[in-house]
Amino acid sequence: MNKITVIGVSSSAGARRVGQDRAPYSFRAAGLPKGLAAGGFEVKEFYLDQVTFRADPEHAREQNLELVLQVAQDVAGHVSEAVANNTKAIVLGGDCTITLGVVSGLISHLPNLGLIYFDGDVDLNTPQTTASGIFDGMVMSHLIGDGSEALAHIGGRYPLMPEEKIVLFGYNQAAGWIDPAEMQRLERCSMLKYPAPLIRGKAVRAATEALGQLDVLVQHVLIHFDVDVIDRRDFAAADVLHDHGLTFDETMDALKVFASSPKFAGLVITEFNSERDSDGVLAQRLVAAVVKILIEATRGTKT
């Protein structure tokens, strides 16, 4: 029996509005834990207390830093406990900053970790370059050691992740949400780069290639999946809607490739805003696809 711990992180602390804090409960109502259990997984659930975005005008470049840090630390503890109990962590966000906590919790047990950052953005702003002060847009910077000292040093090592063990997959410059300073940092970095135009129309091939390049460097792979990688015309529930993204089917095809890796160590789902899905239809669509992927990927790994 495969064991999964579903960790719901009901937080929009690092976001620019409320709504993501309710996403874990939307996914639960859409049947994610029940679907996994029906598919043969032994499932445990834990949901953190709700933390919502609040305006922080006194810290215009580092909005809600203490809240973001506290949530990430809480996540790290629960992920570490899940791994210590020999279960895979499926972490339901919440905003992108929770991945700082997930990585911190994983590397305490799985130090040779690779990260697939499956996201419509690159999140390479820092408090020095940001126009908004929203930490959602700074996650990758903190993972590789830039930005706020408190967040960059959250884990048991610094930086949390070496650049060469990260794949940026699906980022979408045409959507207009990647700032010039982020593009400059992107050009200088040694992360593997798979922008959306390189994936479109050949998602399985691109995902297989990216995973293959990462596999030779790492023993375990974490998937960070931000739903804004999907084009708004196909899935309009992201906190910040993106044009020119991947289709829903392309996204799920790539996600299945990543989850099918024998080195799969966990999945984080972020940026789903429940206020954009009042009838729950989009949550049901996403949950059905993710549950199917995890069940089929596990069966494929066994064979």
Secondary structure as UniProt FT lines:
FT   STRAND          2..8
FT   TURN            13..14
FT   HELIX           20..22
FT   HELIX           23..29
FT   TURN            30..31
FT   HELIX           32..38
FT   TURN            39..40
FT   STRAND          41..47
FT   HELIX           57..59
FT   TURN            60..61
FT   TURN            63..64
FT   HELIX           65..84
FT   TURN            85..86
FT   STRAND          88..92
FT   TURN            96..97
FT   HELIX           98..107
FT   TURN            108..109
FT   STRAND          113..118
FT   TURN            127..129
FT   HELIX           135..138
FT   HELIX           139..143
FT   TURN            144..145
FT   HELIX           149..152
FT   HELIX           163..165
FT   STRAND          166..169
FT   HELIX           173..175
FT   HELIX           180..188
FT   STRAND          192..194
FT   HELIX           196..199
FT   TURN            200..201
FT   HELIX           203..215
FT   TURN            216..217
FT   STRAND          220..226
FT   HELIX           227..229
FT   TURN            232..234
FT   TURN            236..237
FT   HELIX           248..259
FT   TURN            262..263
FT   STRAND          264..270
FT   HELIX           274..276
FT   TURN            278..279
FT   HELIX           281..302
//
